[in-house]
Structures are given as C-alpha cells and as structure tokens.
Amino acid sequence: MQIFSLSLAYWCVLIAALLPYFAAWVGKAGSFGPRDNVQPRDWSNQQSGWRARALAAQANGFEGLPFFIGAVVIAHQLGAAQGVLDALAASYVLLRIVYTVLYIRGMGTARSAVWSLALLINIAMLFAGR
C-alpha cells in the first residue's frame, strides 16, 4: 500500500490516534522529568489544574478512538461516498482538537458540547453507507 493512496478519512484516523499523545506532551511539558518516568502514574496523580486536565484529555482521546476508527472502517465497508466520509472524519478530528483545547483551558460546558457533536459525527458515519 502506498502511503499517499490513503483516503483523507484514514489520514484522520492517524491524526486522531496522535492527538492524545499531544495532550500528554502539553501536560508534561516543563514539569515531567527523568525521575518522574520511573513511576509516571504517580506523577500524573499528583497533577492539578491545566496539567491534570491535559492528562484527562489524553485519556478521553484514547477512550473515543475505537468508536471513531470503527465508524470509519464500517462506513468504508458499507460503501459510503468517499467525499462524505472524508468530510465527516475531518470534522471529527477538528472537533477533537477543539475539545482538547477546551479541556485544557477548563471550559467544561463548551467542551461537553463539542464532545457531543463529535459523538454525533461518529454515529453519522455509521449511517453514511449506501
């Protein structure tokens, strides 16, 4: 398989899979050292404020990932129009980026609204097949 032959939806799967790692990097930047890597869970349990929220955004990113991947694959298998699937997948990724920013900034109500929209997009992908 050639890397450039991947559909936009499949590229979105890769981006969505990397987003949780970005959130963790933000949460650890400037605070997480080599000694903390001995027991990183202990370090993360001691965090508060925006660092704790960044780490929670990481966890939520991983929690939502299986449904997104499944929705993309199922939509492909059911023959969804590629343009529609690409648009839905890109919308999901954009919403997850916004979600992560809102989570880190502590904007709970807006974050929950964005999370809900991303969930609806996943559901729409399941029914995007012909």
N, CA, C and O atoms as CSV, one atom per row, in Angstrom:
chain,resi,resn,atom,element,x,y,z
A,1,MET,N,N,0.846,-1.183,0.000
A,1,MET,CA,C,0.000,0.000,0.000
A,1,MET,C,C,0.882,1.234,0.000
A,1,MET,O,O,1.824,1.340,0.785
A,2,GLN,N,N,0.572,2.149,-0.875
A,2,GLN,CA,C,1.316,3.400,-0.916
A,2,GLN,C,C,0.740,4.358,0.107
A,2,GLN,O,O,-0.477,4.464,0.260
A,3,ILE,N,N,1.625,5.055,0.808
A,3,ILE,CA,C,1.180,5.941,1.887
A,3,ILE,C,C,0.288,7.070,1.373
A,3,ILE,O,O,-0.631,7.495,2.074
A,4,PHE,N,N,0.544,7.555,0.172
A,4,PHE,CA,C,-0.232,8.676,-0.336
A,4,PHE,C,C,-1.565,8.238,-0.941
A,4,PHE,O,O,-2.363,9.083,-1.347
A,5,SER,N,N,-1.812,6.949,-1.005
A,5,SER,CA,C,-3.090,6.482,-1.529
A,5,SER,C,C,-4.141,6.358,-0.425
A,5,SER,O,O,-5.282,5.985,-0.697
A,6,LEU,N,N,-3.769,6.664,0.804
A,6,LEU,CA,C,-4.741,6.635,1.894
A,6,LEU,C,C,-5.783,7.722,1.689
A,6,LEU,O,O,-5.460,8.826,1.250
A,7,SER,N,N,-7.018,7.410,2.004
A,7,SER,CA,C,-8.069,8.426,1.915
A,7,SER,C,C,-7.886,9.439,3.044
A,7,SER,O,O,-7.180,9.183,4.019
A,8,LEU,N,N,-8.528,10.579,2.895
A,8,LEU,CA,C,-8.481,11.595,3.953
A,8,LEU,C,C,-9.018,11.021,5.259
A,8,LEU,O,O,-8.499,11.319,6.335
A,9,ALA,N,N,-10.054,10.201,5.163
A,9,ALA,CA,C,-10.631,9.594,6.370
A,9,ALA,C,C,-9.596,8.740,7.107
A,9,ALA,O,O,-9.534,8.757,8.336
A,10,TYR,N,N,-8.791,8.001,6.358
A,10,TYR,CA,C,-7.751,7.183,7.002
A,10,TYR,C,C,-6.635,8.044,7.580
A,10,TYR,O,O,-6.079,7.713,8.627
A,11,TRP,N,N,-6.302,9.140,6.911
A,11,TRP,CA,C,-5.335,10.076,7.494
A,11,TRP,C,C,-5.892,10.650,8.803
A,11,TRP,O,O,-5.149,10.870,9.759
A,12,CYS,N,N,-7.191,10.885,8.832
A,12,CYS,CA,C,-7.828,11.401,10.046
A,12,CYS,C,C,-7.731,10.400,11.191
A,12,CYS,O,O,-7.614,10.793,12.352
A,13,VAL,N,N,-7.779,9.116,10.872
A,13,VAL,CA,C,-7.589,8.093,11.902
A,13,VAL,C,C,-6.201,8.243,12.518
A,13,VAL,O,O,-6.051,8.191,13.738
A,14,LEU,N,N,-5.200,8.428,11.682
A,14,LEU,CA,C,-3.839,8.617,12.204
A,14,LEU,C,C,-3.749,9.865,13.070
A,14,LEU,O,O,-3.171,9.826,14.157
A,15,ILE,N,N,-4.308,10.959,12.604
A,15,ILE,CA,C,-4.266,12.202,13.376
A,15,ILE,C,C,-4.996,12.034,14.706
A,15,ILE,O,O,-4.498,12.458,15.749
A,16,ALA,N,N,-6.174,11.417,14.667
A,16,ALA,CA,C,-6.939,11.200,15.903
A,16,ALA,C,C,-6.175,10.305,16.873
A,16,ALA,O,O,-6.269,10.480,18.088
A,17,ALA,N,N,-5.422,9.350,16.340
A,17,ALA,CA,C,-4.628,8.466,17.201
A,17,ALA,C,C,-3.457,9.200,17.832
A,17,ALA,O,O,-2.999,8.822,18.910
A,18,LEU,N,N,-2.968,10.242,17.178
A,18,LEU,CA,C,-1.832,11.002,17.710
A,18,LEU,C,C,-2.254,12.125,18.662
A,18,LEU,O,O,-1.451,12.569,19.483
A,19,LEU,N,N,-3.487,12.583,18.564
A,19,LEU,CA,C,-3.951,13.682,19.409
A,19,LEU,C,C,-3.794,13.424,20.909
A,19,LEU,O,O,-3.387,14.338,21.627
A,20,PRO,N,N,-4.096,12.231,21.416
A,20,PRO,CA,C,-3.900,12.007,22.852
A,20,PRO,C,C,-2.435,12.181,23.286
A,20,PRO,O,O,-2.161,12.656,24.389
A,21,TYR,N,N,-1.514,11.797,22.422
A,21,TYR,CA,C,-0.101,11.963,22.756
A,21,TYR,C,C,0.276,13.439,22.818
A,21,TYR,O,O,1.114,13.840,23.626
A,22,PHE,N,N,-0.349,14.246,21.959
A,22,PHE,CA,C,-0.118,15.684,22.004
A,22,PHE,C,C,-0.626,16.257,23.331
A,22,PHE,O,O,0.045,17.079,23.954
A,23,ALA,N,N,-1.802,15.822,23.753
A,23,ALA,CA,C,-2.350,16.304,25.028
A,23,ALA,C,C,-1.426,15.937,26.187
A,23,ALA,O,O,-1.211,16.745,27.089
A,24,ALA,N,N,-0.884,14.734,26.165
A,24,ALA,CA,C,0.042,14.310,27.220
A,24,ALA,C,C,1.317,15.143,27.186
A,24,ALA,O,O,1.843,15.518,28.234
A,25,TRP,N,N,1.810,15.431,25.999
A,25,TRP,CA,C,3.014,16.257,25.870
A,25,TRP,C,C,2.774,17.643,26.469
A,25,TRP,O,O,3.627,18.173,27.180
A,26,VAL,N,N,1.602,18.229,26.177
A,26,VAL,CA,C,1.261,19.538,26.735
A,26,VAL,C,C,1.239,19.467,28.261
A,26,VAL,O,O,1.776,20.344,28.938
A,27,GLY,N,N,0.612,18.416,28.795
A,27,GLY,CA,C,0.506,18.288,30.245
A,27,GLY,C,C,1.835,18.070,30.937
A,27,GLY,O,O,2.013,18.474,32.086
A,28,LYS,N,N,2.760,17.440,30.255
A,28,LYS,CA,C,4.052,17.120,30.860
A,28,LYS,C,C,5.125,18.171,30.604
A,28,LYS,O,O,6.124,18.217,31.320
A,29,ALA,N,N,4.936,19.003,29.606
A,29,ALA,CA,C,5.963,19.960,29.198
A,29,ALA,C,C,6.403,20.846,30.362
A,29,ALA,O,O,5.589,21.491,31.023
A,30,GLY,N,N,7.701,20.857,30.587
A,30,GLY,CA,C,8.275,21.721,31.611
A,30,GLY,C,C,8.143,21.220,33.027
A,30,GLY,O,O,8.594,21.895,33.953
A,31,SER,N,N,7.547,20.074,33.231
A,31,SER,CA,C,7.330,19.576,34.587
A,31,SER,C,C,7.745,18.130,34.772
A,31,SER,O,O,8.147,17.736,35.867
A,32,PHE,N,N,7.654,17.353,33.738
A,32,PHE,CA,C,7.904,15.918,33.810
A,32,PHE,C,C,9.373,15.655,33.516
A,32,PHE,O,O,9.864,15.982,32.435
A,33,GLY,N,N,10.077,15.063,34.483
A,33,GLY,CA,C,11.497,14.801,34.305
A,33,GLY,C,C,11.825,13.330,34.282
A,33,GLY,O,O,10.943,12.487,34.446
A,34,PRO,N,N,13.111,13.010,34.076
A,34,PRO,CA,C,13.534,11.606,34.011
A,34,PRO,C,C,13.157,10.799,35.258
A,34,PRO,O,O,12.804,9.624,35.149
A,35,ARG,N,N,13.226,11.406,36.415
A,35,ARG,CA,C,12.853,10.675,37.635
A,35,ARG,C,C,11.362,10.361,37.678
A,35,ARG,O,O,10.943,9.343,38.229
A,36,ASP,N,N,10.571,11.251,37.088
A,36,ASP,CA,C,9.129,11.023,37.046
A,36,ASP,C,C,8.774,9.849,36.141
A,36,ASP,O,O,7.724,9.228,36.306
A,37,ASN,N,N,9.641,9.549,35.194
A,37,ASN,CA,C,9.378,8.461,34.266
A,37,ASN,C,C,9.509,7.088,34.918
A,37,ASN,O,O,9.092,6.083,34.343
A,38,VAL,N,N,10.095,7.043,36.132
A,38,VAL,CA,C,10.196,5.774,36.854
A,38,VAL,C,C,8.797,5.302,37.243
A,38,VAL,O,O,8.480,4.118,37.124
A,39,GLN,N,N,7.965,6.232,37.708
A,39,GLN,CA,C,6.578,5.918,38.061
A,39,GLN,C,C,5.674,7.042,37.548
A,39,GLN,O,O,5.211,7.877,38.325
A,40,PRO,N,N,5.428,7.058,36.245
A,40,PRO,CA,C,4.686,8.174,35.653
A,40,PRO,C,C,3.249,8.296,36.150
A,40,PRO,O,O,2.696,9.396,36.164
A,41,ARG,N,N,2.643,7.203,36.553
A,41,ARG,CA,C,1.259,7.285,37.059
A,41,ARG,C,C,1.225,8.045,38.390
A,41,ARG,O,O,0.292,8.803,38.651
A,42,ASP,N,N,2.230,7.842,39.215
A,42,ASP,CA,C,2.294,8.601,40.464
A,42,ASP,C,C,2.412,10.093,40.177
A,42,ASP,O,O,1.751,10.910,40.818
A,43,TRP,N,N,3.264,10.445,39.204
A,43,TRP,CA,C,3.425,11.850,38.833
A,43,TRP,C,C,2.095,12.427,38.343
A,43,TRP,O,O,1.691,13.513,38.758
A,44,SER,N,N,1.419,11.689,37.455
A,44,SER,CA,C,0.178,12.214,36.894
A,44,SER,C,C,-0.919,12.356,37.957
A,44,SER,O,O,-1.742,13.268,37.879
A,45,ASN,N,N,-0.931,11.461,38.943
A,45,ASN,CA,C,-1.930,11.552,40.007
A,45,ASN,C,C,-1.717,12.764,40.911
A,45,ASN,O,O,-2.634,13.174,41.622
A,46,GLN,N,N,-0.534,13.328,40.891
A,46,GLN,CA,C,-0.223,14.499,41.721
A,46,GLN,C,C,-0.494,15.819,41.002
A,46,GLN,O,O,-0.349,16.884,41.601
A,47,GLN,N,N,-0.879,15.765,39.749
A,47,GLN,CA,C,-1.085,16.992,38.982
A,47,GLN,C,C,-2.454,17.603,39.287
A,47,GLN,O,O,-3.392,16.920,39.699
A,48,SER,N,N,-2.526,18.898,39.071
A,48,SER,CA,C,-3.790,19.619,39.250
A,48,SER,C,C,-3.883,20.696,38.182
A,48,SER,O,O,-2.936,20.922,37.429
A,49,GLY,N,N,-5.023,21.353,38.125
A,49,GLY,CA,C,-5.198,22.441,37.173
A,49,GLY,C,C,-5.094,21.980,35.738
A,49,GLY,O,O,-5.545,20.891,35.382
A,50,TRP,N,N,-4.489,22.829,34.913
A,50,TRP,CA,C,-4.443,22.570,33.481
A,50,TRP,C,C,-3.631,21.326,33.140
A,50,TRP,O,O,-3.917,20.656,32.148
A,51,ARG,N,N,-2.623,21.011,33.948
A,51,ARG,CA,C,-1.847,19.795,33.672
A,51,ARG,C,C,-2.725,18.550,33.854
A,51,ARG,O,O,-2.698,17.637,33.029
A,52,ALA,N,N,-3.484,18.527,34.915
A,52,ALA,CA,C,-4.383,17.384,35.146
A,52,ALA,C,C,-5.433,17.301,34.041
A,52,ALA,O,O,-5.794,16.210,33.601
A,53,ARG,N,N,-5.919,18.461,33.597
A,53,ARG,CA,C,-6.916,18.453,32.525
A,53,ARG,C,C,-6.308,17.976,31.211
A,53,ARG,O,O,-6.978,17.288,30.441
A,54,ALA,N,N,-5.062,18.326,30.941
A,54,ALA,CA,C,-4.395,17.847,29.719
A,54,ALA,C,C,-4.257,16.331,29.755
A,54,ALA,O,O,-4.468,15.660,28.744
A,55,LEU,N,N,-3.905,15.796,30.910
A,55,LEU,CA,C,-3.777,14.345,31.032
A,55,LEU,C,C,-5.143,13.661,30.932
A,55,LEU,O,O,-5.248,12.554,30.404
A,56,ALA,N,N,-6.180,14.318,31.435
A,56,ALA,CA,C,-7.536,13.775,31.288
A,56,ALA,C,C,-7.972,13.827,29.824
A,56,ALA,O,O,-8.663,12.925,29.350
A,57,ALA,N,N,-7.574,14.877,29.110
A,57,ALA,CA,C,-7.885,14.962,27.679
A,57,ALA,C,C,-7.193,13.831,26.923
A,57,ALA,O,O,-7.746,13.286,25.968
A,58,GLN,N,N,-5.979,13.481,27.357
A,58,GLN,CA,C,-5.291,12.344,26.748
A,58,GLN,C,C,-6.118,11.072,26.935
A,58,GLN,O,O,-6.357,10.333,25.980
A,59,ALA,N,N,-6.546,10.825,28.160
A,59,ALA,CA,C,-7.321,9.616,28.447
A,59,ALA,C,C,-8.608,9.589,27.625
A,59,ALA,O,O,-8.974,8.549,27.077
A,60,ASN,N,N,-9.294,10.729,27.540
A,60,ASN,CA,C,-10.535,10.762,26.784
A,60,ASN,C,C,-10.286,10.559,25.299
A,60,ASN,O,O,-11.103,9.953,24.606
A,61,GLY,N,N,-9.168,11.060,24.814
A,61,GLY,CA,C,-8.824,10.846,23.407
A,61,GLY,C,C,-8.682,9.373,23.081
A,61,GLY,O,O,-9.147,8.906,22.041
A,62,PHE,N,N,-8.027,8.639,23.988
A,62,PHE,CA,C,-7.886,7.202,23.777
A,62,PHE,C,C,-9.229,6.488,23.926
A,62,PHE,O,O,-9.485,5.503,23.232
A,63,GLU,N,N,-10.081,6.970,24.817
A,63,GLU,CA,C,-11.390,6.340,25.023
A,63,GLU,C,C,-12.283,6.475,23.790
A,63,GLU,O,O,-13.020,5.547,23.455
A,64,GLY,N,N,-12.223,7.614,23.117
A,64,GLY,CA,C,-13.071,7.847,21.960
A,64,GLY,C,C,-12.540,7.267,20.668
A,64,GLY,O,O,-13.272,7.156,19.684
A,65,LEU,N,N,-11.285,6.902,20.663
A,65,LEU,CA,C,-10.634,6.447,19.438
A,65,LEU,C,C,-11.230,5.171,18.837
A,65,LEU,O,O,-11.412,5.127,17.620
A,66,PRO,N,N,-11.542,4.138,19.611
A,66,PRO,CA,C,-12.081,2.918,18.990
A,66,PRO,C,C,-13.384,3.142,18.215
A,66,PRO,O,O,-13.572,2.574,17.139
A,67,PHE,N,N,-14.268,3.958,18.752
A,67,PHE,CA,C,-15.529,4.212,18.055
A,67,PHE,C,C,-15.265,4.939,16.740
A,67,PHE,O,O,-15.871,4.619,15.718
A,68,PHE,N,N,-14.363,5.916,16.768
A,68,PHE,CA,C,-14.046,6.648,15.540
A,68,PHE,C,C,-13.438,5.723,14.488
A,68,PHE,O,O,-13.857,5.735,13.331
A,69,ILE,N,N,-12.461,4.933,14.885
A,69,ILE,CA,C,-11.836,4.006,13.937
A,69,ILE,C,C,-12.884,3.040,13.381
A,69,ILE,O,O,-12.939,2.801,12.175
A,70,GLY,N,N,-13.701,2.495,14.257
A,70,GLY,CA,C,-14.749,1.578,13.810
A,70,GLY,C,C,-15.720,2.241,12.865
A,70,GLY,O,O,-16.123,1.636,11.872
A,71,ALA,N,N,-16.107,3.474,13.149
A,71,ALA,CA,C,-17.055,4.179,12.288
A,71,ALA,C,C,-16.461,4.407,10.903
A,71,ALA,O,O,-17.155,4.252,9.898
A,72,VAL,N,N,-15.180,4.774,10.843
A,72,VAL,CA,C,-14.536,4.987,9.540
A,72,VAL,C,C,-14.478,3.681,8.758
A,72,VAL,O,O,-14.820,3.651,7.576
A,73,VAL,N,N,-14.052,2.617,9.401
A,73,VAL,CA,C,-13.919,1.330,8.715
A,73,VAL,C,C,-15.286,0.811,8.277
A,73,VAL,O,O,-15.436,0.345,7.148
A,74,ILE,N,N,-16.268,0.886,9.144
A,74,ILE,CA,C,-17.614,0.401,8.798
A,74,ILE,C,C,-18.189,1.213,7.643
A,74,ILE,O,O,-18.790,0.651,6.727
A,75,ALA,N,N,-18.007,2.530,7.680
A,75,ALA,CA,C,-18.511,3.366,6.590
A,75,ALA,C,C,-17.856,2.983,5.266
A,75,ALA,O,O,-18.520,2.932,4.231
A,76,HIS,N,N,-16.554,2.717,5.302
A,76,HIS,CA,C,-15.873,2.250,4.082
A,76,HIS,C,C,-16.463,0.926,3.615
A,76,HIS,O,O,-16.732,0.756,2.426
A,77,GLN,N,N,-16.664,-0.002,4.523
A,77,GLN,CA,C,-17.194,-1.315,4.144
A,77,GLN,C,C,-18.605,-1.234,3.588
A,77,GLN,O,O,-18.984,-2.023,2.723
A,78,LEU,N,N,-19.378,-0.282,4.082
A,78,LEU,CA,C,-20.756,-0.145,3.616
A,78,LEU,C,C,-20.883,0.736,2.379
A,78,LEU,O,O,-21.990,1.017,1.919
A,79,GLY,N,N,-19.739,1.172,1.841
A,79,GLY,CA,C,-19.747,1.919,0.593
A,79,GLY,C,C,-20.125,3.376,0.707
A,79,GLY,O,O,-20.716,3.929,-0.220
A,80,ALA,N,N,-19.806,4.005,1.800
A,80,ALA,CA,C,-20.095,5.430,1.946
A,80,ALA,C,C,-19.367,6.213,0.865
A,80,ALA,O,O,-18.257,5.857,0.468
A,81,ALA,N,N,-19.988,7.261,0.402
A,81,ALA,CA,C,-19.330,8.138,-0.568
A,81,ALA,C,C,-18.070,8.707,0.078
A,81,ALA,O,O,-18.115,9.228,1.192
A,82,GLN,N,N,-16.953,8.603,-0.629
A,82,GLN,CA,C,-15.671,8.993,-0.047
A,82,GLN,C,C,-15.659,10.457,0.395
A,82,GLN,O,O,-15.117,10.779,1.452
A,83,GLY,N,N,-16.248,11.336,-0.397
A,83,GLY,CA,C,-16.280,12.752,-0.036
A,83,GLY,C,C,-17.036,13.004,1.262
A,83,GLY,O,O,-16.617,13.805,2.099
A,84,VAL,N,N,-18.148,12.312,1.412
A,84,VAL,CA,C,-18.943,12.456,2.640
A,84,VAL,C,C,-18.168,11.916,3.835
A,84,VAL,O,O,-18.110,12.551,4.888
A,85,LEU,N,N,-17.577,10.744,3.664
A,85,LEU,CA,C,-16.808,10.141,4.753
A,85,LEU,C,C,-15.611,11.003,5.121
A,85,LEU,O,O,-15.326,11.200,6.302
A,86,ASP,N,N,-14.911,11.516,4.122
A,86,ASP,CA,C,-13.764,12.387,4.393
A,86,ASP,C,C,-14.196,13.633,5.170
A,86,ASP,O,O,-13.527,14.046,6.118
A,87,ALA,N,N,-15.308,14.221,4.763
A,87,ALA,CA,C,-15.795,15.426,5.443
A,87,ALA,C,C,-16.176,15.124,6.889
A,87,ALA,O,O,-15.862,15.902,7.789
A,88,LEU,N,N,-16.840,14.017,7.111
A,88,LEU,CA,C,-17.219,13.646,8.473
A,88,LEU,C,C,-15.985,13.357,9.328
A,88,LEU,O,O,-15.901,13.801,10.473
A,89,ALA,N,N,-15.034,12.614,8.771
A,89,ALA,CA,C,-13.823,12.281,9.527
A,89,ALA,C,C,-13.015,13.535,9.849
A,89,ALA,O,O,-12.513,13.680,10.964
A,90,ALA,N,N,-12.886,14.434,8.889
A,90,ALA,CA,C,-12.153,15.682,9.129
A,90,ALA,C,C,-12.871,16.532,10.176
A,90,ALA,O,O,-12.234,17.158,11.023
A,91,SER,N,N,-14.193,16.547,10.109
A,91,SER,CA,C,-14.963,17.293,11.118
A,91,SER,C,C,-14.738,16.718,12.505
A,91,SER,O,O,-14.595,17.464,13.474
A,92,TYR,N,N,-14.705,15.403,12.604
A,92,TYR,CA,C,-14.452,14.750,13.886
A,92,TYR,C,C,-13.090,15.173,14.438
A,92,TYR,O,O,-12.971,15.533,15.609
A,93,VAL,N,N,-12.072,15.125,13.590
A,93,VAL,CA,C,-10.726,15.481,14.049
A,93,VAL,C,C,-10.676,16.947,14.483
A,93,VAL,O,O,-10.098,17.266,15.523
A,94,LEU,N,N,-11.272,17.831,13.700
A,94,LEU,CA,C,-11.285,19.243,14.089
A,94,LEU,C,C,-12.001,19.445,15.422
A,94,LEU,O,O,-11.543,20.210,16.271
A,95,LEU,N,N,-13.116,18.759,15.598
A,95,LEU,CA,C,-13.830,18.865,16.870
A,95,LEU,C,C,-12.996,18.322,18.030
A,95,LEU,O,O,-13.025,18.880,19.127
A,96,ARG,N,N,-12.260,17.250,17.797
A,96,ARG,CA,C,-11.415,16.691,18.859
A,96,ARG,C,C,-10.261,17.625,19.209
A,96,ARG,O,O,-9.838,17.682,20.363
A,97,ILE,N,N,-9.753,18.352,18.226
A,97,ILE,CA,C,-8.717,19.350,18.518
A,97,ILE,C,C,-9.310,20.456,19.382
A,97,ILE,O,O,-8.722,20.851,20.389
A,98,VAL,N,N,-10.472,20.951,18.985
A,98,VAL,CA,C,-11.154,21.985,19.777
A,98,VAL,C,C,-11.464,21.459,21.171
A,98,VAL,O,O,-11.267,22.158,22.164
A,99,TYR,N,N,-11.946,20.234,21.238
A,99,TYR,CA,C,-12.258,19.596,22.516
A,99,TYR,C,C,-11.037,19.589,23.437
A,99,TYR,O,O,-11.140,19.933,24.615
A,100,THR,N,N,-9.889,19.200,22.898
A,100,THR,CA,C,-8.672,19.125,23.704
A,100,THR,C,C,-8.289,20.500,24.237
A,100,THR,O,O,-7.928,20.635,25.406
A,101,VAL,N,N,-8.365,21.513,23.392
A,101,VAL,CA,C,-8.051,22.882,23.823
A,101,VAL,C,C,-9.017,23.330,24.908
A,101,VAL,O,O,-8.596,23.887,25.921
A,102,LEU,N,N,-10.298,23.094,24.706
A,102,LEU,CA,C,-11.302,23.486,25.702
A,102,LEU,C,C,-11.089,22.750,27.024
A,102,LEU,O,O,-11.257,23.329,28.098
A,103,TYR,N,N,-10.722,21.488,26.942
A,103,TYR,CA,C,-10.477,20.692,28.143
A,103,TYR,C,C,-9.308,21.283,28.933
A,103,TYR,O,O,-9.408,21.484,30.144
A,104,ILE,N,N,-8.218,21.555,28.253
A,104,ILE,CA,C,-7.039,22.097,28.926
A,104,ILE,C,C,-7.333,23.468,29.526
A,104,ILE,O,O,-6.834,23.794,30.603
A,105,ARG,N,N,-8.127,24.260,28.846
A,105,ARG,CA,C,-8.462,25.603,29.337
A,105,ARG,C,C,-9.533,25.593,30.423
A,105,ARG,O,O,-9.822,26.637,31.006
A,106,GLY,N,N,-10.122,24.442,30.703
A,106,GLY,CA,C,-11.107,24.335,31.777
A,106,GLY,C,C,-12.479,24.856,31.422
A,106,GLY,O,O,-13.200,25.343,32.294
A,107,MET,N,N,-12.855,24.764,30.166
A,107,MET,CA,C,-14.146,25.260,29.695
A,107,MET,C,C,-15.102,24.080,29.535
A,107,MET,O,O,-15.356,23.611,28.425
A,108,GLY,N,N,-15.625,23.611,30.669
A,108,GLY,CA,C,-16.372,22.359,30.726
A,108,GLY,C,C,-17.635,22.305,29.896
A,108,GLY,O,O,-17.880,21.307,29.219
A,109,THR,N,N,-18.436,23.342,29.927
A,109,THR,CA,C,-19.703,23.307,29.196
A,109,THR,C,C,-19.460,23.258,27.690
A,109,THR,O,O,-20.063,22.451,26.982
A,110,ALA,N,N,-18.588,24.114,27.215
A,110,ALA,CA,C,-18.266,24.123,25.782
A,110,ALA,C,C,-17.619,22.798,25.381
A,110,ALA,O,O,-17.907,22.251,24.316
A,111,ARG,N,N,-16.746,22.295,26.243
A,111,ARG,CA,C,-16.081,21.015,25.969
A,111,ARG,C,C,-17.111,19.905,25.805
A,111,ARG,O,O,-17.018,19.110,24.869
A,112,SER,N,N,-18.077,19.841,26.689
A,112,SER,CA,C,-19.103,18.799,26.618
A,112,SER,C,C,-19.950,18.932,25.355
A,112,SER,O,O,-20.347,17.928,24.763
A,113,ALA,N,N,-20.226,20.161,24.944
A,113,ALA,CA,C,-20.992,20.366,23.712
A,113,ALA,C,C,-20.204,19.870,22.506
A,113,ALA,O,O,-20.766,19.226,21.619
A,114,VAL,N,N,-18.914,20.165,22.467
A,114,VAL,CA,C,-18.072,19.725,21.360
A,114,VAL,C,C,-17.951,18.196,21.367
A,114,VAL,O,O,-17.980,17.567,20.310
A,115,TRP,N,N,-17.819,17.608,22.540
A,115,TRP,CA,C,-17.761,16.149,22.659
A,115,TRP,C,C,-19.028,15.529,22.069
A,115,TRP,O,O,-18.964,14.536,21.343
A,116,SER,N,N,-20.172,16.120,22.386
A,116,SER,CA,C,-21.446,15.609,21.882
A,116,SER,C,C,-21.524,15.684,20.358
A,116,SER,O,O,-22.006,14.756,19.709
A,117,LEU,N,N,-21.055,16.780,19.797
A,117,LEU,CA,C,-21.041,16.904,18.338
A,117,LEU,C,C,-20.147,15.846,17.698
A,117,LEU,O,O,-20.506,15.259,16.677
A,118,ALA,N,N,-18.988,15.605,18.296
A,118,ALA,CA,C,-18.084,14.581,17.768
A,118,ALA,C,C,-18.732,13.196,17.834
A,118,ALA,O,O,-18.572,12.389,16.919
A,119,LEU,N,N,-19.450,12.930,18.899
A,119,LEU,CA,C,-20.166,11.656,19.017
A,119,LEU,C,C,-21.223,11.528,17.920
A,119,LEU,O,O,-21.362,10.470,17.306
A,120,LEU,N,N,-21.956,12.597,17.682
A,120,LEU,CA,C,-22.968,12.575,16.618
A,120,LEU,C,C,-22.341,12.350,15.247
A,120,LEU,O,O,-22.931,11.685,14.396
A,121,ILE,N,N,-21.156,12.897,15.029
A,121,ILE,CA,C,-20.467,12.674,13.760
A,121,ILE,C,C,-20.094,11.208,13.612
A,121,ILE,O,O,-20.229,10.641,12.527
A,122,ASN,N,N,-19.626,10.589,14.690
A,122,ASN,CA,C,-19.329,9.148,14.634
A,122,ASN,C,C,-20.572,8.352,14.263
A,122,ASN,O,O,-20.517,7.444,13.433
A,123,ILE,N,N,-21.673,8.694,14.876
A,123,ILE,CA,C,-22.927,7.992,14.588
A,123,ILE,C,C,-23.332,8.226,13.125
A,123,ILE,O,O,-23.782,7.302,12.448
A,124,ALA,N,N,-23.170,9.454,12.646
A,124,ALA,CA,C,-23.497,9.748,11.251
A,124,ALA,C,C,-22.653,8.923,10.299
A,124,ALA,O,O,-23.144,8.476,9.263
A,125,MET,N,N,-21.386,8.716,10.641
A,125,MET,CA,C,-20.523,7.887,9.780
A,125,MET,C,C,-21.046,6.467,9.663
A,125,MET,O,O,-20.950,5.853,8.600
A,126,LEU,N,N,-21.596,5.945,10.742
A,126,LEU,CA,C,-22.129,4.581,10.708
A,126,LEU,C,C,-23.271,4.447,9.693
A,126,LEU,O,O,-23.486,3.378,9.122
A,127,PHE,N,N,-23.992,5.543,9.482
A,127,PHE,CA,C,-25.143,5.506,8.577
A,127,PHE,C,C,-24.873,6.184,7.241
A,127,PHE,O,O,-25.798,6.450,6.474
A,128,ALA,N,N,-23.597,6.462,6.965
A,128,ALA,CA,C,-23.245,7.160,5.723
A,128,ALA,C,C,-23.148,6.209,4.528
A,128,ALA,O,O,-23.017,6.660,3.390
A,129,GLY,N,N,-23.211,4.908,4.775
A,129,GLY,CA,C,-23.114,3.931,3.682
A,129,GLY,C,C,-24.328,3.993,2.771
A,129,GLY,O,O,-25.388,4.502,3.135
A,130,ARG,N,N,-24.134,3.458,1.576
A,130,ARG,CA,C,-25.228,3.493,0.577
A,130,ARG,C,C,-26.219,2.396,0.784
A,130,ARG,O,O,-27.189,2.291,0.033
